[in-house]
């Protein structure tokens, strides 16, 4: 998102391949428009280095051996400005390049061993098929990352096809619009995994969709693939590596590594032989995987709605007048529940209820007990579902005063000599009422920053004014601080709805000031 348009910065529409294995260097083609070459590249996080090649649009991406697996965000920039962000995925398994022709399931591209296929549905009607040899009883996990992670404009389908052309298994929307399936071979043989797609934005056509931007990464593995952590929360980061995993082909005693996320509230779990990563929450309070006796806030509890959809009942000791925040997360951890939460008093009378505010979302509510004693938190699925993938994390704690900062764009273009107003929204939570001071960090010399007093008092908006007379293309951040409380320092983010991502990395662009007009 750009808040004004006075320059012609580079644009990046997609990256192909869309990712790479740790400890490798790959050539990547960046789709888009580059009026100048070479450009410079900025990447979020440590461990990934991107340099431009001699040919326009070609990049060299080097991934360190110790890079944490996951999504990294790339931005191109030059003297004219900066592009939008594009995702690049770092994985653990070896990469395989898709090779055409591979449309025919009877003549698939053979993939030997566990790996990730970097592919593309490059034209309308394109179908890609990959052959995998399996022994009877072996379980193959085929997981496609296209729309959810790489933001490709596809709604893809995965099929497993027998040698004589019969569809043995199929999946369409396992995680968002991306498919995933676990197929157990009924006999020895080679089976074809077939990929095709429809447009993610439905149109009037009836066809398989494809374009240069329809990039995907297809994991094919008979090795460990995790679905979720048995405990979705731990009391400290070091405990995350000891969490048991549930999924397919996961051996007992799998040794995990844990890396704390930038938000300091989550940790990423991974292992060299594990095909994917998982996240768990890191809490400051007690965490449980089963319901203990005398459960008192604050706590976090990992639970599951059983097959049949019966409510999970959690007894909680409450104090009269002490407000409590109740959060139930399932979708945030890639699980299937659309959680409904009810709070019942000692007489089993419902005193509060909430459900997801959007499709495939999670749930939260705040209530204040009117009496001391036992209450019950009841969790179920909105559509009556239940089973192994209907796990959830229940968090019950007094509301913590806190805030978040957001801005409407991640790139700002200034006209030299004219101030640009940048409103910063203060989203207050848990009764937080203190004033917040917002400052810009990382701006180059020559850019001045001021605070514009509001026409009417507004504690939920701080408007900064940026001004420069010099050409500038540079990153910066907006940071909020609370007097005498450094623990409440927060960085503003720009929510990018088209990427399902919020970035703290903002960019400013200013051209050369126009020459003064000659006097007549």
Phi, psi and omega per residue, in radians:
X1 nan 2.277 3.127
X2 -2.089 2.356 -3.014
X3 -1.502 -0.203 3.013
X4 -2.778 2.917 -3.037
X5 -2.329 1.836 3.072
X6 -2.384 0.061 -3.122
X7 -2.361 3.010 3.117
X8 -2.105 1.357 -3.122
X9 -1.321 2.935 3.040
X10 -1.146 2.675 3.028
X11 -2.150 2.490 3.096
X12 -2.210 2.029 -3.108
X13 -1.646 -0.508 3.139
X14 -2.899 2.847 3.067
X15 -2.150 2.351 3.119
X16 -2.413 2.110 -0.012
X17 -1.188 2.835 -3.066
X18 -1.534 0.124 3.137
X19 -3.076 -3.125 -3.106
X20 -2.758 2.780 3.093
X21 -1.362 2.612 3.037
X22 -0.964 2.459 3.066
X23 1.366 0.308 3.128
X24 -2.187 2.824 3.030
X25 -2.148 2.250 -3.064
X26 -2.269 2.669 3.002
X27 -1.568 2.267 -3.081
X28 -2.144 2.362 3.055
X29 -1.698 2.176 3.113
X30 -1.700 2.047 3.048
X31 -1.402 2.587 3.138
X32 2.500 -2.627 -3.118
X33 -2.310 2.288 -3.124
X34 -2.337 1.747 3.136
X35 -1.247 -0.456 3.087
X36 -2.157 2.528 3.064
X37 -2.534 2.402 0.095
X38 -1.406 2.799 3.001
X39 -1.792 2.993 3.004
X40 -1.772 2.716 -3.094
X41 -2.214 2.389 3.039
X42 -2.058 2.420 -3.102
X43 -2.268 2.383 3.076
X44 -1.304 2.511 3.063
X45 1.391 2.892 -3.134
X46 -1.708 2.647 3.043
X47 1.846 -0.129 3.106
X48 -2.190 2.177 3.140
X49 -2.113 2.304 -3.113
X50 -2.151 2.246 3.094
X51 -2.237 2.529 3.131
X52 -1.323 2.524 3.059
X53 -1.523 -3.096 3.129
X54 -1.219 -0.651 -3.107
X55 -1.497 2.457 -3.119
X56 -1.029 2.300 3.091
X57 1.534 -0.111 -3.125
X58 -1.759 2.318 -3.087
X59 -2.191 2.651 2.987
X60 -1.902 2.116 -3.103
X61 -1.978 2.050 3.123
X62 -1.866 2.181 -3.125
X63 -1.941 2.142 -3.122
X64 -1.178 2.684 3.136
X65 -1.082 -0.522 -3.088
X66 -1.777 0.245 3.081
X67 -1.107 2.411 3.119
X68 -1.279 2.203 3.124
X69 -1.051 2.552 3.138
X70 2.538 -2.877 -3.084
X71 -1.634 2.262 3.005
X72 -1.987 2.633 -3.062
X73 -1.986 2.246 -3.056
X74 -1.951 2.451 3.094
X75 -2.392 2.292 3.058
X76 -1.655 2.540 3.097
X77 -2.632 2.676 3.065
X78 -2.559 -2.859 -3.085
X79 -1.166 -0.281 -3.107
X80 -1.615 -0.247 -3.137
X81 2.511 -2.864 -3.044
X82 -2.175 2.582 3.076
X83 -1.404 3.002 2.948
X84 -1.268 2.993 -3.128
X85 -1.404 2.568 2.981
X86 -2.308 2.473 -3.109
X87 -1.441 2.578 3.033
X88 -2.402 2.225 -2.989
X89 -1.771 2.254 3.030
X90 -1.746 2.191 -3.097
X91 -2.085 -3.109 -3.108
X92 -1.863 -0.450 -3.072
X93 -1.583 2.777 3.100
X94 -1.085 2.608 3.130
X95 -1.641 2.564 3.081
X96 -2.223 2.285 3.129
X97 -1.507 2.321 3.056
X98 -1.141 2.467 3.120
X99 -2.265 2.170 3.041
X100 -1.504 2.699 -0.040
X101 -1.418 2.422 3.097
X102 -2.553 0.519 -3.108
X103 -1.333 -0.469 -3.007
X104 -1.605 2.108 -3.139
X105 -1.115 -0.332 3.101
X106 -1.433 -0.251 3.114
X107 -2.322 1.076 -3.063
X108 -1.328 2.829 2.960
X109 -1.302 2.115 -3.074
X110 -1.364 2.284 3.085
X111 -1.990 2.019 -3.122
X112 -1.725 2.245 3.122
X113 1.423 3.031 3.137
X114 -1.387 2.393 -3.127
X115 -3.027 -3.073 3.141
X116 -2.141 2.120 3.101
X117 -1.499 2.144 2.993
X118 -1.594 1.910 -3.049
X119 -2.279 3.112 3.130
X120 -2.699 2.307 2.961
X121 -1.533 1.579 -2.825
X122 -1.497 -0.170 -3.135
X123 -2.650 2.851 3.114
X124 -1.027 2.319 -3.140
X125 1.541 -0.044 -3.077
X126 -1.186 2.423 3.042
X127 -2.342 2.373 3.130
X128 -2.052 2.328 -3.119
X129 -2.213 2.402 -3.096
X130 -2.291 2.251 -3.105
X131 -1.619 2.309 -3.135
X132 -2.249 2.188 3.099
X133 -1.468 2.238 -3.110
X134 -2.276 2.607 2.973
X135 -1.623 2.653 3.115
X136 -0.938 2.263 3.125
X137 1.595 -0.230 3.078
X138 -1.237 2.486 3.111
X139 -1.878 2.124 3.079
X140 -1.747 2.232 2.991
X141 -1.764 2.158 3.057
X142 -2.027 2.049 -3.051
X143 -2.292 2.149 -3.081
X144 -1.791 2.277 3.012
X145 -1.957 1.923 -3.127
X146 -2.434 -1.304 -3.097
X147 -1.345 -0.763 -3.026
X148 -1.160 -0.753 -3.089
X149 -1.746 -0.842 -3.062
X150 -1.547 -0.127 3.114
X151 1.055 0.565 3.018
X152 -1.231 2.570 -3.035
X153 -1.437 0.886 -3.057
X154 -2.255 2.654 2.958
X155 -2.051 1.626 -2.886
X156 -1.584 2.809 3.099
X157 -2.237 2.425 3.033
X158 -1.988 2.408 3.038
X159 -2.330 2.599 2.912
X160 -1.885 2.191 -3.019
X161 -2.110 2.379 3.123
X162 -1.313 2.950 -3.122
X163 -1.075 -0.474 3.139
X164 -1.704 0.249 2.946
X165 1.640 0.103 3.141
X166 -1.523 2.395 3.082
X167 -1.363 2.047 -3.084
X168 -1.679 -0.438 3.131
X169 -2.754 2.684 -3.096
X170 -2.722 2.543 3.037
X171 -2.531 2.564 -3.115
X172 -2.134 -1.032 -3.055
X173 -2.208 1.404 -3.130
X174 -1.478 -0.829 3.141
X175 -2.243 1.744 -2.988
X176 1.134 -2.249 3.099
X177 -1.594 -0.008 -3.081
X178 -1.619 2.410 -3.121
X179 -1.582 2.755 3.038
X180 -2.715 2.487 3.070
X181 -2.572 2.716 3.053
X182 -2.106 2.001 -3.022
X183 -2.009 2.183 3.088
X184 -1.755 2.129 -3.046
X185 -1.154 2.223 3.108
X186 -1.369 -0.364 3.133
X187 -2.587 2.920 2.957
X188 -1.131 2.562 3.066
X189 2.729 3.112 3.065
X190 -1.820 2.219 -3.110
X191 -2.025 2.508 -3.138
X192 -1.695 2.270 2.998
X193 -1.712 2.063 -3.022
X194 -1.899 2.359 -3.134
X195 -2.112 2.266 2.953
X196 -2.614 3.006 -3.000
X197 -2.664 2.790 2.953
X198 -1.966 2.858 3.109
X199 -1.168 2.465 -3.142
X200 -1.177 -0.501 3.012
X201 -1.752 1.802 -3.023
X202 -0.981 2.472 3.054
X203 -2.291 -2.984 -3.040
X204 -1.471 -0.104 -3.084
X205 -1.384 2.685 3.046
X206 -2.083 1.614 -3.019
X207 -2.876 2.831 2.948
X208 -1.386 2.403 -2.998
X209 -1.748 2.626 3.046
X210 -2.931 2.685 3.070
X211 -2.931 3.033 3.116
X212 -1.050 -0.452 -3.104
X213 -1.481 -0.081 -3.061
X214 -1.497 1.163 -3.083
X215 -1.553 2.538 3.088
X216 -2.552 2.861 2.969
X217 -2.202 2.099 -3.089
X218 -1.932 1.936 3.074
X219 -1.431 2.225 3.070
X220 -2.198 1.970 -3.050
X221 -2.630 2.477 2.930
X222 -1.832 0.139 3.090
X223 -1.636 -2.910 -3.078
X224 -1.108 2.292 3.035
X225 -2.429 2.083 -3.054
X226 -1.599 2.435 3.033
X227 -1.649 -0.776 3.112
X228 -2.859 2.877 3.074
X229 -1.434 2.484 3.118
X230 -1.124 -0.538 3.024
X231 -2.081 2.118 -3.061
X232 -1.517 -0.070 3.119
X233 -2.511 2.548 3.109
X234 -2.336 2.716 -3.087
X235 -1.395 -0.288 3.070
X236 -2.695 2.707 -3.022
X237 -0.963 -0.671 -3.097
X238 -1.103 -0.438 3.136
X239 -1.273 -0.330 -3.069
X240 -1.061 -0.617 -3.084
X241 -1.224 -0.213 -3.134
X242 -1.718 0.023 -3.087
X243 -1.233 2.394 3.051
X244 -1.340 2.589 -3.123
X245 -1.937 2.550 3.016
X246 -2.026 2.380 -3.107
X247 3.003 -2.340 -3.080
X248 -2.228 2.359 3.073
X249 1.041 0.448 -3.114
X250 -1.530 2.023 -3.126
X251 -1.329 2.681 3.043
X252 -1.182 2.483 3.101
X253 1.372 0.278 3.088
X254 -1.012 2.176 -3.079
X255 -1.475 2.074 -3.076
X256 -1.793 2.710 2.918
X257 -1.926 2.642 3.141
X258 -2.285 2.287 3.090
X259 -2.149 2.203 -3.125
X260 -1.246 2.349 -3.133
X261 -1.296 2.887 -3.091
X262 -1.130 -0.418 3.136
X263 -1.390 -0.091 3.131
X264 1.092 0.119 -3.134
X265 -1.904 -0.137 -3.120
X266 -2.402 2.817 3.023
X267 -2.284 2.519 3.085
X268 -1.708 2.268 3.139
X269 -1.812 2.401 3.130
X270 -2.776 2.911 3.071
X271 -2.704 2.634 -3.098
X272 -0.972 -0.652 -3.104
X273 -1.590 -0.121 3.131
X274 -1.466 2.258 -3.007
X275 -1.281 -0.354 -3.060
X276 -2.428 3.092 3.114
X277 -2.002 2.815 3.063
X278 -2.352 2.761 3.056
X279 -2.054 2.499 2.977
X280 -2.254 2.733 3.136
X281 -1.533 2.475 3.064
X282 -1.856 2.080 -3.030
X283 -1.885 2.766 3.023
X284 -1.611 -0.136 -3.098
X285 -2.096 -3.075 -3.077
X286 -1.148 2.527 3.088
X287 -2.208 2.585 -3.085
X288 -2.428 2.597 3.029
X289 -1.880 -0.185 3.010
X290 -2.368 2.785 -3.084
X291 -1.374 2.029 3.108
X292 -1.494 2.978 3.023
X293 -1.346 2.645 3.077
X294 0.953 0.932 -3.128
X295 -1.336 2.095 -3.108
X296 -2.173 2.472 3.080
X297 -1.154 2.635 0.016
X298 -1.524 2.589 3.092
X299 -2.789 2.854 2.978
X300 -2.255 2.366 -3.053
X301 -2.281 2.232 3.016
X302 -1.529 2.191 -3.125
X303 -2.359 -3.110 -3.129
X304 -2.676 2.370 3.018
X305 -1.454 2.080 -3.057
X306 -1.301 2.839 3.072
X307 -0.948 2.378 -3.036
X308 1.835 -0.400 3.002
X309 1.439 0.210 3.140
X310 -1.079 2.514 3.123
X311 -1.044 2.489 2.990
X312 -1.605 2.101 -3.064
X313 -1.781 2.160 -3.100
X314 -2.109 1.917 3.107
X315 -1.290 2.363 -3.085
X316 -2.349 2.279 3.058
X317 -1.451 2.167 -3.072
X318 -2.096 2.776 3.072
X319 -1.969 2.391 3.140
X320 -1.004 2.283 3.062
X321 1.434 -0.127 3.130
X322 -1.581 1.867 -3.125
X323 -1.087 2.506 3.139
X324 -2.274 2.419 3.031
X325 -1.711 2.249 -3.140
X326 -2.072 2.088 3.126
X327 -2.134 2.414 3.055
X328 -2.239 2.043 -3.112
X329 -2.045 2.296 3.038
X330 -2.342 -0.919 -3.140
X331 -1.075 -0.531 3.135
X332 -1.098 -0.370 -3.132
X333 -1.940 0.349 3.071
X334 1.314 0.303 -3.124
X335 -1.702 3.100 -2.843
X336 -1.745 -0.220 -3.034
X337 -1.274 2.463 2.872
X338 -1.808 1.569 -2.850
X339 -1.252 2.358 2.940
X340 -1.907 2.335 3.137
X341 -2.172 2.337 3.055
X342 -2.173 2.562 3.046
X343 -2.036 2.219 -3.126
X344 -2.021 2.477 3.095
X345 -1.472 -3.003 -3.059
X346 -1.094 -0.452 3.108
X347 -1.575 0.173 -3.129
X348 1.139 0.420 3.040
X349 -1.527 2.339 -3.131
X350 -1.234 2.204 3.136
X351 -1.984 -0.220 3.100
X352 -2.808 2.647 3.111
X353 -2.699 2.544 3.060
X354 -2.648 2.713 3.064
X355 -2.459 2.968 -3.093
X356 -1.031 2.426 3.130
X357 -1.425 -0.234 3.075
X358 -2.476 2.784 -3.129
X359 -1.016 2.353 3.127
X360 1.021 0.738 3.102
X361 -2.004 3.100 3.091
X362 -1.832 -3.098 -2.892
X363 -2.363 2.547 3.069
X364 -2.636 2.635 3.026
X365 -2.670 2.859 3.033
X366 -2.222 2.360 3.087
X367 -2.473 2.792 3.120
X368 -2.112 2.002 3.132
X369 -1.045 2.441 3.129
X370 -1.658 -0.042 3.123
X371 -2.708 2.692 3.003
X372 -1.198 2.722 2.982
X373 2.065 -2.985 -3.026
X374 -1.261 2.378 2.954
X375 -2.190 2.943 3.116
X376 -2.236 2.254 2.994
X377 -1.755 2.102 -3.092
X378 -1.934 2.221 -3.091
X379 -2.091 2.343 3.087
X380 -2.575 3.120 3.089
X381 -1.716 2.430 -3.073
X382 -0.998 -0.566 -3.066
X383 -1.860 0.291 3.078
X384 1.335 0.265 -3.111
X385 -1.378 2.927 3.093
X386 -3.073 2.814 -3.136
X387 2.463 -2.988 -3.042
X388 -1.015 -0.523 -3.075
X389 -1.682 0.164 -3.124
X390 -1.740 0.732 3.072
X391 -1.331 2.857 3.140
X392 -2.739 2.806 3.005
X393 -1.987 2.055 3.094
X394 -1.748 2.172 3.115
X395 -2.094 2.164 3.107
X396 -2.210 2.100 -3.074
X397 -2.827 2.714 2.998
X398 -1.023 2.494 3.131
X399 -1.024 2.312 3.115
X400 -1.675 2.132 3.074
X401 -1.044 2.174 -3.060
X402 -2.798 3.078 3.108
X403 -2.712 2.827 3.017
X404 -2.250 2.678 3.087
X405 -2.038 2.339 3.087
X406 -2.329 2.616 3.005
X407 -2.196 2.779 -3.003
X408 -1.399 -0.287 -3.070
X409 -2.478 2.784 3.061
X410 -1.808 -0.101 3.098
X411 -2.336 2.411 -3.079
X412 -2.258 2.276 -3.141
X413 -1.962 2.166 -3.124
X414 -1.803 2.532 2.923
X415 -1.626 2.112 -3.051
X416 -0.889 2.353 3.099
X417 1.483 -0.130 -3.130
X418 -2.042 2.294 -3.139
X419 -1.221 2.522 3.076
X420 -2.009 2.180 3.120
X421 -1.422 2.291 3.112
X422 -2.160 1.684 3.101
X423 -1.259 2.306 3.090
X424 -2.000 2.052 -3.117
X425 -1.462 2.347 3.078
X426 -1.814 1.921 3.136
X427 -1.661 1.887 -3.046
X428 -1.584 2.433 -3.114
X429 -2.366 2.618 3.038
X430 1.101 0.529 3.112
X431 1.381 0.250 3.132
X432 -1.143 2.215 -3.054
X433 -2.285 -0.014 -3.068
X434 -1.248 2.670 3.063
X435 -1.204 2.552 -3.132
X436 -2.056 2.251 3.040
X437 -1.713 2.302 -3.106
X438 -2.009 2.292 3.126
X439 -2.294 2.689 3.071
X440 -1.643 2.316 3.121
X441 -2.102 2.424 3.082
X442 1.610 0.012 3.131
X443 -1.217 2.510 3.130
X444 -1.271 2.866 3.083
X445 -1.039 2.490 3.129
X446 1.778 -0.225 3.079
X447 -1.766 2.106 3.133
X448 -1.789 2.569 -3.083
X449 -2.233 2.312 3.055
X450 -2.362 2.958 3.088
X451 -1.901 2.196 -3.131
X452 -1.545 2.055 3.126
X453 -1.112 2.382 -3.136
X454 -1.287 2.635 3.079
X455 -1.122 -0.644 3.053
X456 -2.183 2.485 3.139
X457 -0.975 2.263 -3.141
X458 -2.486 1.762 -3.100
X459 -1.242 -0.146 -3.071
X460 -1.828 0.161 3.088
X461 -2.492 2.289 2.994
X462 -2.086 2.109 -3.103
X463 -1.828 2.035 3.070
X464 -1.627 2.731 3.093
X465 -2.148 2.082 3.119
X466 -1.829 2.381 -3.131
X467 -2.493 2.464 3.029
X468 -2.719 2.662 3.035
X469 -1.919 -0.068 -3.053
X470 -1.889 2.668 3.038
X471 -1.098 2.315 -3.075
X472 -2.521 2.346 2.872
X473 -2.433 1.904 -2.995
X474 -2.763 2.666 3.048
X475 -1.475 2.739 3.034
X476 -2.779 2.969 3.070
X477 -2.300 2.692 3.034
X478 -1.923 2.182 -3.010
X479 -2.152 2.300 3.101
X480 -1.753 2.453 3.118
X481 -2.357 2.625 3.096
X482 -2.020 2.295 -3.073
X483 -0.978 2.271 3.063
X484 1.123 0.342 3.126
X485 -2.519 1.355 -3.099
X486 -1.092 -0.373 3.116
X487 -1.164 -0.302 3.141
X488 -1.754 0.572 3.015
X489 -1.450 2.238 -3.088
X490 -2.332 2.582 3.116
X491 -1.835 2.327 3.139
X492 -1.208 2.552 3.074
X493 -2.193 2.684 3.033
X494 -1.858 1.944 3.108
X495 -1.241 2.192 3.136
X496 -1.958 1.676 -3.005
X497 -1.083 -0.616 -3.100
X498 -1.213 -0.347 3.130
X499 -1.846 -0.068 -3.046
X500 0.897 0.838 -3.039
X501 -2.637 2.597 3.036
X502 -2.129 2.188 -3.063
X503 -1.943 2.422 3.020
X504 -1.531 -0.139 -3.047
X505 -1.577 1.828 -3.093
X506 -1.808 2.738 -3.120
X507 -2.299 2.513 3.090
X508 -2.085 2.423 3.086
X509 -2.295 2.284 3.055
X510 -2.458 2.325 3.123
X511 -1.518 -2.958 3.133
X512 -1.370 2.419 3.123
X513 -1.111 2.423 3.127
X514 -1.148 2.592 3.135
X515 -1.147 2.619 3.123
X516 -1.140 2.552 3.138
X517 -1.204 2.429 3.119
X518 -1.295 2.455 3.101
X519 -1.331 2.405 3.112
X520 -1.372 nan nan
